[in-house]
Amino acid sequence: MAGAAGASRRILIVSDAWHPQVNGVVRTLDTVTRELRALGDTVEVIGPDRFASMPMPGYREIRLALAPKRALARMAEAFAPDAVHISTEGPLGWAMRAICLKRGWRFTTSFHTRFAEYLHARTRIPTAWSWAMLRRFHAAGAGTFCATPSLARELAGRGFARVMPWSRGVDLARFRPEAAGHGEAEAWEGLPRPIFLCAGRVAVEKNIEAFLALDLPGSKVVVGDGPQRAALMRRFPGAHFTGWRENGALARAYARADVFVFPSRTDTFGLVLLEALASGTPVAAYPVTGPLDVIGDAPVGALDVDLRAACLRALEADRALCRTHAERFSWAACAQRFRDSLVLIGR
């Protein structure tokens, strides 16, 4: 077992969010894993792709592992980790939590997603019940990582102990203003300007309807897919929906838009904020956790309880400053902070 801070480690990450899912949690874990391996660590990520699974009710793109505990225990034992991190509170997360407690292994957790609000939006389950379950889950760990100071304060106020900051990064080589000059034009680029772009999962918790309902000049474009896409396309026929765009196509979309609109009120960070800013595109958002932490008072967009007003003000932002602001966020620093905050399983 590694003991020195600089020695290579065997790090086990267990996550209900993993490939082929497309979301911020997966992008974060995938990138951090690559950074840790570059530092010399051996990293194993166990996700639902290794188990019999079922689609999450109301969200078929997300698979939930079925009765994973026995197989997961064998995988964990075979890997022989120095440190264990449980990234999510789904079936795999609960199973790994039980395994660690049975074996006396210390572990850390992450708070990525506001499940209490998401479950309430879909099922009307009282948020107090869900928050109690989340507190119980995370209390068993040696510490809970969260992405922003405002979220850390909220979690502390909700009774979470040992909350540790863990910010995010952005791929500055992939997302850059120069991407606008590469690749073929898409159909939406012929629409009237300005182009207001929203990107991410098209699901109820992302509040995309609030963006599409705004009275704005120019055109609205939604990049992404999800369970709410068909309904929103029927309700807002004037908006342009592209479906998923990855790699160069996504980078071009950010760089060729005039404003990136982030209508979510429940995200815990919002990687797409950094991707847009790195592409030189200003952001319009509500003044909530995520935008408050990433943008704050910086002149790289606008935050307002009136999202329309934020969109119009963001048009005046200096695009060069957007890129400069994004350069403060490094995946290398993100991975190092993650590594430094892990605990060895026997200490």
Rosetta blueprint (number, residue, H / E / L):
1 M L
2 A L
3 G L
4 A L
5 A L
6 G L
7 A L
8 S L
9 R L
10 R E
11 I E
12 L E
13 I E
14 V E
15 S L
16 D L
17 A L
18 W L
19 H L
20 P L
21 Q L
22 V L
23 N L
24 G H
25 V H
26 V H
27 R H
28 T H
29 L H
30 D H
31 T H
32 V H
33 T H
34 R H
35 E H
36 L H
37 R H
38 A H
39 L L
40 G L
41 D L
42 T E
43 V E
44 E E
45 V E
46 I E
47 G L
48 P H
49 D H
50 R H
51 F L
52 A L
53 S E
54 M E
55 P E
56 M E
57 P L
58 G L
59 Y E
60 R E
61 E E
62 I E
63 R E
64 L E
65 A E
66 L L
67 A L
68 P L
69 K H
70 R H
71 A H
72 L H
73 A H
74 R H
75 M H
76 A H
77 E H
78 A H
79 F H
80 A L
81 P L
82 D L
83 A E
84 V E
85 H E
86 I E
87 S L
88 T L
89 E L
90 G L
91 P H
92 L H
93 G H
94 W H
95 A H
96 M H
97 R H
98 A H
99 I H
100 C H
101 L H
102 K H
103 R H
104 G L
105 W L
106 R L
107 F L
108 T E
109 T E
110 S E
111 F L
112 H L
113 T L
114 R L
115 F H
116 A H
117 E H
118 Y H
119 L H
120 H H
121 A H
122 R H
123 T H
124 R L
125 I L
126 P L
127 T H
128 A H
129 W H
130 S H
131 W H
132 A H
133 M H
134 L H
135 R H
136 R H
137 F H
138 H H
139 A H
140 A L
141 G L
142 A L
143 G L
144 T E
145 F E
146 C E
147 A L
148 T L
149 P H
150 S H
151 L H
152 A H
153 R H
154 E H
155 L H
156 A H
157 G H
158 R L
159 G L
160 F L
161 A L
162 R L
163 V E
164 M E
165 P E
166 W L
167 S L
168 R L
169 G L
170 V L
171 D L
172 L L
173 A L
174 R L
175 F L
176 R L
177 P H
178 E H
179 A H
180 A H
181 G H
182 H L
183 G L
184 E L
185 A L
186 E L
187 A H
188 W H
189 E H
190 G H
191 L L
192 P L
193 R L
194 P L
195 I E
196 F E
197 L E
198 C E
199 A E
200 G L
201 R L
202 V L
203 A L
204 V H
205 E H
206 K H
207 N L
208 I H
209 E H
210 A H
211 F H
212 L H
213 A L
214 L L
215 D L
216 L L
217 P L
218 G L
219 S E
220 K E
221 V E
222 V E
223 V E
224 G E
225 D L
226 G L
227 P L
228 Q L
229 R H
230 A H
231 A H
232 L H
233 M H
234 R H
235 R H
236 F L
237 P L
238 G L
239 A L
240 H E
241 F E
242 T E
243 G E
244 W L
245 R L
246 E L
247 N H
248 G H
249 A H
250 L H
251 A H
252 R H
253 A H
254 Y H
255 A H
256 R H
257 A L
258 D L
259 V E
260 F E
261 V E
262 F E
263 P L
264 S L
265 R L
266 T L
267 D L
268 T L
269 F L
270 G L
271 L H
272 V H
273 L H
274 L H
275 E H
276 A H
277 L H
278 A H
279 S L
280 G L
281 T L
282 P L
283 V E
284 A E
285 A E
286 Y L
287 P L
288 V L
289 T L
290 G L
291 P H
292 L H
293 D H
294 V H
295 I L
296 G L
297 D L
298 A L
299 P L
300 V L
301 G E
302 A E
303 L E
304 D L
305 V L
306 D L
307 L H
308 R H
309 A H
310 A H
311 C H
312 L H
313 R H
314 A H
315 L L
316 E L
317 A L
318 D L
319 R H
320 A H
321 L H
322 C H
323 R H
324 T H
325 H H
326 A H
327 E L
328 R L
329 F L
330 S L
331 W H
332 A H
333 A H
334 C H
335 A H
336 Q H
337 R H
338 F H
339 R H
340 D H
341 S H
342 L L
343 V L
344 L E
345 I L
346 G L
347 R L
